[in-house]
C-alpha cells in the first residue's frame, strides 16, 4: 500500500498540484506550529519542501495524511473525475465558480483528475463522497443476487430505518474484525435503490523502509459494499461483500430497509439463471439480439461442460469436465467434435459471452459476461447493464418465476 501512495505522490503530482490545496490538506493534520514545513514563499520553494517531506519513509508521514491520500488516489482517475463532474452537475454546484478562460493555458493543471479529486475532497466533500460511492457501485464484476417471493416491494430509507440497518451492519462486520467505522450513501437511480456502505477493512501489515532498516506498520483501509435493490422485481444485488456474509447482509437489508424479515431467505432466492435452453438447442445455439439495435454481435467465447455419473448408491457425482475457449465465438461449436452430449450425463456448467455494442468510437464497445447457474451473472457494470440483463432474459436464461409467484399467492 505504501508503494501505491508513492506512485500517486510522485514528482509529476508534486510539480503540478496547487500548493494551496496541499496547504489545506496538511492543515487537516497539523496545527500551525506542528507543520513539518512552511507553506510560505514562492510555489517553487514550497514544492521543494513538499518533495523533501514525501521523500522521507512513509512511516514518518502523518497517518491521517496517508489515509486522505488513499481516498484521493481512489477517485483521482479519468473515470473518477467524470463521476465528480456528474455529481457536481447533479447537485448544481460549480466546482470552480471563479473559473475564467485562459487562452494562454489551454490545459491547466487544475483540470487534471488528481487535482480535481483533491479539490473536491477538500472543498466539496459531499460531492467527493458521492463520486466515491458511485465508483464503488460500478466496481463489482460479480454481484450476488437475491430475489424475494414478491414484486413491487418498496424500500424504507428513513433515518430510523437507515440507523437500524447501519447498526446491524457494523455489528456484522465487527465480528470479522473490520472495525466499527461505517457510512451509508443512499441513492435512487432509474427506479432502483443504490446503497453504498463504506466500512473498515481487516487490518493488514506491510514492511516499509525506515532509515537503513525495515519496520512493520499496520493499516486499516476503507472498503465499499454496494447494494442495489430493484423494487419492481424484488431483487437485491450485493457486491464487495465476502461470500460468507452475503446472505446475512441480505437478511439485514430485508429486515430493516424492506421491513420484511426473511424476504430473501426462501429456497429459490438465489436460483435465478439457467443454461437449459442452450443445452436443449445444442452446440449451434446463438443469442437472439435483434430486439436491441445497439447490439452488433454476441460471441460465446468460453463454455464448460461437466459429466456426472450415478454411483452404486444412486447418487450423482462429478466425473470430469470439458472446457472450450474461442475468442471468435465458436466455443460451443467445439463440443461437436468431442464426447460431450448434453442430456446423456453431460451438463452445461457455465458460459462466457462477449457483447459488442454500437458506439460513437471507431471500435464497438465490448462487455464480457460470465453466466454460471444458479446465481452468477458477472460483468463490469456499465451503461449497458440493463441491456445485458434484457439479453439474458429474452434468450430464456433467466428463470421466470412468475408462475411460482402466482401459486404462492393462491396458497
VOGU-3710 file (C-alpha; in Angstrom, 3 decimals, decimal comma):
1> xxxxxxxxxx> 0,000/0,000/0,000  2,885/2,328/0,708  4,241/1,820/-2,800  0,829/2,698/-4,247  0,870/6,046/-2,449  4,409/6,721/-3,646  3,235/6,156/-7,224  0,437/8,649/-6,599  2,540/11,274/-4,802  5,214/11,352/-7,485
11> xxxxxxxxxx> 7,304/14,275/-8,848  4,735/14,879/-11,580  1,975/15,210/-8,983  4,018/17,460/-6,689  5,169/19,575/-9,607  1,667/20,361/-10,831  -0,647/20,266/-7,814  -1,901/23,561/-6,402  0,245/24,307/-3,350  -2,743/25,983/-1,673
21> xxxxxxxxxx> -4,658/22,702/-1,871  -1,728/20,868/-0,320  -1,540/23,554/2,383  -5,204/22,895/3,221  -4,610/19,131/3,171  -1,697/19,400/5,625  -3,731/21,772/7,820  -6,207/18,932/8,426  -3,489/17,003/10,291  -1,019/19,540/11,664
31> xxxxxxxxxx> -1,650/22,504/13,950  0,184/25,700/13,000  3,450/25,171/14,867  3,428/21,420/14,195  3,585/21,820/10,425  6,544/19,752/9,110  7,489/22,602/6,762  6,377/26,110/5,840  3,962/26,916/3,047  5,255/30,496/2,901
41> xxxxxxxxxx> 7,278/31,681/-0,063  7,291/31,060/-3,784  5,433/27,995/-5,171  8,698/26,512/-6,418  10,221/26,676/-2,930  7,124/25,118/-1,403  7,207/22,277/-3,933  10,817/21,548/-2,980  9,813/21,321/0,690  6,914/19,023/-0,187
51> xxxxxxxxxx> 9,246/16,797/-2,199  11,634/16,604/0,761  8,789/15,652/3,107  7,459/12,908/0,831  10,996/11,616/0,222  11,035/10,506/3,880  9,996/6,934/4,767  6,234/6,556/4,802  6,440/5,681/8,490  7,334/9,331/9,110
61> xxxxxxxxxx> 4,306/10,687/7,252  1,182/11,614/9,171  -1,141/8,577/9,336  -4,132/10,820/8,737  -2,422/12,329/5,707  -1,754/8,851/4,303  -5,424/7,944/4,776  -6,519/11,122/2,956  -4,128/10,464/0,079  -5,503/6,944/-0,310
71> xxxxxxxxxx> -9,031/8,338/-0,602  -7,965/10,915/-3,186  -5,973/8,337/-5,158  -9,067/6,117/-5,488  -11,016/8,876/-7,243  -8,055/10,559/-8,960  -8,570/8,873/-12,334  -10,288/9,871/-15,575  -13,318/7,792/-14,633  -13,337/9,194/-11,111
81> xxxxxxxxxx> -13,146/12,760/-12,404  -16,176/12,159/-14,620  -18,097/10,886/-11,606  -17,111/14,027/-9,665  -18,262/16,255/-12,543  -21,536/14,350/-12,922  -22,288/14,624/-9,218  -21,400/18,338/-9,137  -23,776/18,889/-12,039  -26,498/16,875/-10,297
91> xxxxxxxxxx> -26,122/18,917/-7,101  -25,974/22,182/-9,028  -22,508/23,024/-7,724  -19,793/24,788/-9,724  -16,502/23,178/-8,721  -14,581/26,268/-9,835  -17,052/29,155/-9,629  -14,318/31,706/-10,320  -13,158/29,832/-13,430  -12,080/32,071/-16,285
101> xxxxxxxxxx> -10,932/31,009/-19,714  -7,202/31,499/-20,119  -6,278/31,280/-23,790  -2,579/31,102/-22,890  -3,116/27,882/-20,898  -5,399/25,500/-22,792  -4,572/22,622/-20,429  -4,473/23,962/-16,844  -3,194/21,583/-14,165  -6,323/22,178/-12,098
111> xxxxxxxxxx> -8,282/20,173/-14,693  -6,145/17,064/-14,190  -8,020/14,160/-12,485  -5,816/14,004/-9,353  -6,142/17,759/-8,887  -9,933/17,663/-9,352  -10,199/14,786/-6,850  -8,191/16,646/-4,196  -10,105/19,884/-4,832  -13,431/18,085/-4,385
121> xxxxxxxxxx> -12,189/16,183/-1,331  -11,228/19,382/0,457  -13,844/21,848/-0,763  -16,870/19,738/-1,755  -16,833/16,646/0,481  -20,463/15,700/-0,294  -19,647/15,606/-3,997  -16,456/13,616/-3,385  -18,197/11,031/-1,182  -20,974/10,595/-3,749
131> xxxxxxxxxx> -18,411/10,110/-6,538  -16,552/7,522/-4,434  -19,864/5,763/-3,792  -20,792/5,620/-7,472  -17,324/4,288/-8,235  -17,948/1,529/-5,699  -21,304/0,742/-7,328  -19,634/0,237/-10,703  -16,687/-1,748/-9,433  -18,059/-5,228/-8,555
141> xxxxxxxxxx> -17,964/-7,570/-11,561  -19,899/-10,366/-9,866  -22,756/-9,262/-7,642  -24,592/-11,829/-5,558  -28,297/-11,721/-6,397  -31,217/-12,463/-4,080  -34,802/-12,472/-5,331  -37,722/-12,287/-2,919  -41,066/-14,084/-3,357  -42,913/-10,873/-4,288
151> xxxxxxxxxx> -42,562/-7,993/-6,708  -43,219/-4,284/-6,113  -41,924/-4,307/-2,532  -40,797/-0,801/-1,643  -37,769/0,171/0,430  -37,777/2,402/3,510  -34,770/4,721/3,645  -35,943/6,874/6,555  -33,387/7,974/9,133  -34,722/5,448/11,627
161> xxxxxxxxxx> -34,544/2,504/9,192  -31,097/3,542/7,945  -29,774/3,844/11,516  -31,049/0,357/12,381  -29,504/-1,056/9,197  -26,187/0,667/9,930  -26,064/-0,640/13,499  -26,704/-4,208/12,322  -24,090/-3,972/9,553  -21,462/-2,585/11,943
171> xxxxxxxxxx> -22,141/-5,486/14,317  -21,776/-7,989/11,455  -18,516/-6,523/10,136  -17,099/-6,159/13,664  -17,449/-9,945/14,068  -14,882/-10,289/11,290  -12,558/-7,750/12,935  -13,294/-4,979/10,435  -13,712/-2,200/12,981  -16,753/-0,069/13,776
181> xxxxxxxxxx> -16,466/2,652/11,119  -19,464/2,795/8,796  -21,003/5,348/6,430  -24,121/4,895/4,312  -24,603/6,533/0,920  -28,183/6,023/-0,364  -29,066/6,909/-3,967  -32,024/6,355/-6,251  -31,434/5,802/-9,969  -33,832/4,579/-12,670
191> xxxxxxxxxx> -36,271/3,256/-10,100  -33,575/1,340/-8,181  -32,295/1,898/-4,659  -28,482/2,052/-4,501  -26,872/1,830/-1,086  -23,099/2,124/-0,636  -21,696/1,027/2,714  -18,218/2,402/3,475  -16,564/0,394/6,237  -13,195/-0,637/7,581
201> xxxxxxxxxx> -11,220/-3,463/6,043  -9,366/-6,057/8,114  -6,075/-4,734/9,430  -3,095/-5,519/7,206  0,604/-5,274/7,919  3,281/-4,319/5,444  7,072/-3,874/5,720  8,351/-0,405/4,844  11,788/1,147/4,713  12,680/3,121/7,844
211> xxxxxxxxxx> 16,115/4,702/7,659  18,602/1,930/6,891  16,295/-0,854/8,078  12,759/-2,184/7,850  9,736/-1,573/10,001  6,320/-3,229/10,046  3,306/-0,914/10,020  -0,388/-1,765/10,314  -3,105/-0,240/8,179  -6,890/-0,395/8,023
221> xxxxxxxxxx> -8,168/0,716/4,625  -11,714/1,736/3,712  -13,758/-0,850/1,802  -17,038/-0,412/-0,040  -20,016/-2,718/-0,118  -22,571/-1,961/-2,825  -26,250/-2,918/-2,553  -28,680/-2,389/-5,438  -32,363/-3,104/-4,975  -34,988/-3,160/-7,737
231> xxxxxxxxxx> -38,420/-2,869/-6,036  -40,360/-3,824/-9,178  -38,518/-7,184/-9,258  -37,986/-7,711/-5,535  -34,332/-8,258/-6,492  -31,296/-7,339/-4,380  -27,743/-7,329/-5,758  -24,777/-7,263/-3,377  -21,172/-6,520/-4,334  -17,978/-6,067/-2,361
241> xxxxxxxxxx> -19,092/-8,409/0,447  -17,373/-11,748/1,197  -19,475/-14,723/0,138  -19,818/-15,916/3,739  -21,520/-12,620/4,711  -23,742/-12,051/1,671  -26,803/-13,890/2,982  -26,538/-12,068/6,325  -26,289/-8,687/4,595  -29,374/-9,577/2,526
251> xxxxxxxxxx> -31,220/-10,563/5,706  -30,293/-7,268/7,408  -31,464/-5,305/4,348  -34,751/-7,229/4,281  -35,435/-6,668/7,974  -34,538/-3,001/8,318  -34,897/-1,423/4,857  -37,768/-3,514/3,482  -39,443/-4,265/6,799  -39,787/-7,880/5,604
261> xxxxxxxxxx> -37,665/-10,209/7,756  -36,786/-13,363/5,829  -37,716/-11,847/2,459  -34,567/-13,250/0,824  -34,398/-16,472/2,841  -36,515/-18,683/0,541  -35,019/-21,794/-1,056  -35,314/-20,200/-4,514  -33,906/-16,801/-3,549  -30,643/-17,496/-5,384
271> xxxxxxxxxx> -31,986/-19,790/-8,134  -32,038/-17,134/-10,849  -30,390/-18,376/-14,031  -30,394/-21,471/-16,216  -28,469/-22,775/-19,221  -31,091/-25,411/-20,082  -32,264/-23,616/-23,280  -28,693/-23,687/-24,633  -28,178/-27,353/-23,721  -31,528/-28,247/-25,315
281> xxxxxxxxxx> -30,684/-26,422/-28,554  -27,183/-27,829/-28,733  -23,758/-26,563/-29,848  -25,252/-24,423/-32,626  -27,053/-22,141/-30,172  -26,680/-18,427/-30,928  -28,004/-15,471/-28,963  -31,013/-13,646/-30,414  -30,404/-9,906/-30,162  -32,413/-8,277/-32,971
291> xxxxxxxxxx> -34,718/-6,728/-30,341  -31,900/-4,295/-29,404  -30,418/-2,399/-32,351  -27,455/-1,310/-30,218  -26,147/-4,888/-30,145  -23,987/-5,693/-33,148  -22,873/-9,205/-32,212  -22,767/-11,708/-29,358  -19,918/-14,230/-29,244  -19,783/-17,230/-26,925
301> xxxxxxxxxx> -16,072/-17,218/-26,144  -15,907/-19,907/-23,437  -18,038/-22,811/-22,247  -17,595/-25,530/-19,654  -19,413/-28,872/-19,599  -19,465/-31,304/-16,662  -20,063/-35,058/-16,792  -21,971/-36,701/-13,947  -22,412/-40,432/-13,389  -24,594/-42,379/-10,974
311> xxxxxxxxxx> -22,648/-44,352/-8,415  -23,617/-47,644/-6,796  -25,587/-45,828/-4,092  -27,723/-43,979/-6,639  -26,014/-40,630/-6,095  -24,816/-38,485/-8,978  -21,166/-37,493/-8,769  -18,961/-35,291/-10,923  -16,540/-37,320/-13,057  -14,802/-34,892/-15,406
321> xxxxxxxxxx> -15,147/-31,572/-17,225  -14,573/-30,184/-20,695  -13,686/-26,544/-21,230  -13,723/-24,834/-24,602  -12,399/-21,346/-25,433  -12,610/-19,469/-28,715  -12,385/-15,652/-28,943  -14,033/-15,789/-32,371  -17,257/-17,058/-30,771  -17,170/-20,775/-31,575
331> xxxxxxxxxx> -16,655/-22,115/-28,032  -19,942/-24,043/-28,001  -19,481/-25,438/-31,506  -16,217/-27,110/-30,472  -18,271/-29,584/-28,433  -19,466/-31,148/-31,706  -16,199/-32,967/-32,139  -15,914/-34,079/-28,529  -17,520/-36,651/-26,263  -19,868/-34,018/-24,847
341> xxxxxxxxxx> -23,530/-34,889/-25,427  -25,925/-32,795/-23,364  -28,662/-34,865/-21,782  -26,525/-38,014/-21,501  -24,874/-37,264/-18,206  -23,336/-34,073/-19,578  -24,478/-30,710/-18,226  -23,548/-27,266/-19,416  -21,961/-25,695/-16,344  -21,204/-22,135/-17,448
351> xxxxxxxxxx> -20,607/-19,897/-20,448  -18,759/-16,670/-21,099  -20,029/-14,443/-23,871  -18,902/-11,116/-25,268  -21,441/-8,499/-26,382  -20,439/-5,881/-28,957  -22,410/-2,627/-28,722  -22,658/0,138/-31,285  -20,787/3,217/-30,024  -19,536/6,614/-31,139
361> xxxxxxxxxx> -15,939/5,373/-31,117  -14,203/3,696/-34,036  -14,434/0,319/-32,312  -17,610/-1,175/-30,786  -17,961/-1,168/-27,013  -17,414/-4,655/-25,572  -18,880/-6,224/-22,438  -17,724/-9,701/-21,365  -20,233/-11,670/-19,287  -19,832/-14,883/-17,303
371> xxxxxxxxxx> -23,034/-16,808/-16,603  -22,995/-19,728/-14,172  -26,272/-21,018/-12,712  -27,895/-20,805/-10,346  -26,927/-17,288/-9,273  -23,850/-15,881/-11,011  -24,026/-13,244/-13,735  -20,646/-11,494/-13,674  -19,624/-8,490/-15,760  -18,322/-4,984/-15,264
381> xxxxxxxxxx> -21,278/-2,722/-14,622  -21,508/-0,189/-17,464  -24,142/1,886/-19,198  -25,174/-1,337/-20,959  -26,090/-3,141/-17,742  -29,830/-3,234/-18,417  -29,190/-4,357/-21,993  -27,180/-7,329/-20,697  -29,972/-8,370/-18,332  -32,521/-7,998/-21,132
391> xxxxxxxxxx> -30,364/-10,140/-23,448  -30,157/-12,895/-20,841  -33,897/-12,781/-20,128  -35,002/-12,634/-23,780  -32,941/-15,746/-24,543  -34,608/-17,736/-21,757  -31,580/-17,849/-19,472  -33,243/-16,014/-16,592  -35,669/-18,166/-14,691  -39,241/-16,914/-14,962
401> xxxxxxxxxx> -40,695/-17,255/-11,507  -43,995/-15,516/-12,170  -45,765/-18,874/-12,279  -44,338/-19,750/-8,864  -45,419/-16,374/-7,513  -48,986/-16,990/-8,687  -49,058/-20,383/-6,985  -47,674/-18,946/-3,752  -50,242/-16,126/-3,808  -53,060/-18,628/-4,317
411> x> -51,845/-20,715/-1,418
//
